[in-house]
Amino acid sequence: MKRIFVSILAFQLFGMVAMAQSFTLKSEDVKNTATSKQVANVFGCKGQNLSPQLHWAGAPAGTKSFAITIFDKDAPREGGFWHWVVYNIPATVTSLKSGASNSLPPGALNGLNDAGSFGYVGLCPPKGQRHEYIVTVYALKAKLPEMKDATPEKAASVIKKNSQGNASFSFFYQH
């Protein structure tokens, strides 16, 4: 009886260790607050309009590709504001450099953002408002079909339906 109990306990501990190796997403560019690199250069904002550097680890086994979204949940429009939707990042890629929206890895595709252009569009909340931005990497079960006419909401929905795991962090910006 004691041997069975020890075996069960060891199995449970092994399971907890396996679960501790989680999918993570980090950035050297943004910690808690955006820098001028991620800020747009329009509407009174004076930034460089560069997508942030990102790196991720611990993706689920069987990941076929990745997708990344940057979403402003505090935007003064219904449904928030999608700053970046990129998908079909090869499964062998685990980081994107600052400004990667302009030079994606082969096979990766920029989707439409809520400004109506492809790729990253910088941050520029209304003056005096502090907004929270959510960056998410999705581990996808498959390479996705091209979605050049899809709204950011529709592309994000397709990404979520094909996700087998995700990792996120948020940061803030106010001008």
Secondary structure as the mmCIF struct_conf table of DSSP 4:
data_model
#
loop_
_struct_conf.conf_type_id
_struct_conf.id
_struct_conf.beg_label_comp_id
_struct_conf.beg_label_asym_id
_struct_conf.beg_label_seq_id
_struct_conf.end_label_comp_id
_struct_conf.end_label_asym_id
_struct_conf.end_label_seq_id
HELX_RH_AL_P HELX_RH_AL_P1 LYS A 2 ALA A 20
BEND BEND1 GLN A 21 GLN A 21
STRN STRN1 THR A 24 LYS A 26
BEND BEND2 GLU A 28 ASP A 29
BEND BEND3 LYS A 31 ASN A 32
STRN STRN2 THR A 33 THR A 33
HELX_RH_3T_P HELX_RH_3T_P1 SER A 36 GLN A 38
STRN STRN3 VAL A 39 VAL A 39
BEND BEND4 ASN A 41 VAL A 42
TURN_TY1_P TURN_TY1_P1 PHE A 43 GLY A 44
HELX_LH_PP_P HELX_LH_PP_P1 SER A 51 GLN A 53
STRN STRN4 LEU A 54 ALA A 57
HELX_LH_PP_P HELX_LH_PP_P2 ALA A 59 PRO A 60
TURN_TY1_P TURN_TY1_P2 ALA A 61 GLY A 62
STRN STRN5 SER A 65 ASP A 72
TURN_TY1_P TURN_TY1_P3 LYS A 73 ASP A 74
BEND BEND5 PRO A 76 ARG A 77
TURN_TY1_P TURN_TY1_P4 GLU A 78 GLY A 79
STRN STRN6 PHE A 81 PRO A 90
TURN_TY1_P TURN_TY1_P5 ALA A 91 THR A 92
STRN STRN7 SER A 95 LEU A 96
TURN_TY1_P TURN_TY1_P6 SER A 98 GLY A 99
HELX_RH_3T_P HELX_RH_3T_P2 ALA A 100 ASN A 102
BEND BEND6 SER A 103 SER A 103
HELX_LH_PP_P HELX_LH_PP_P3 LEU A 104 PRO A 105
TURN_TY1_P TURN_TY1_P7 PRO A 106 GLY A 107
STRN STRN8 LEU A 109 ASN A 110
STRN STRN9 LEU A 112 LEU A 112
TURN_TY1_P TURN_TY1_P8 ASP A 114 ALA A 115
BEND BEND7 GLY A 116 SER A 117
STRN STRN10 PHE A 118 PHE A 118
BEND BEND8 GLY A 119 GLY A 119
STRN STRN11 LEU A 123 LEU A 123
HELX_LH_PP_P HELX_LH_PP_P4 PRO A 125 PRO A 126
TURN_TY1_P TURN_TY1_P9 LYS A 127 GLY A 128
STRN STRN12 ARG A 130 LEU A 140
BEND BEND9 LYS A 141 ALA A 142
HELX_LH_PP_P HELX_LH_PP_P5 LYS A 143 GLU A 146
TURN_TY1_P TURN_TY1_P10 LYS A 148 ASP A 149
HELX_RH_AL_P HELX_RH_AL_P2 PRO A 152 LYS A 161
TURN_TY1_P TURN_TY1_P11 ASN A 162 ASN A 162
STRN STRN13 SER A 163 GLN A 174
#
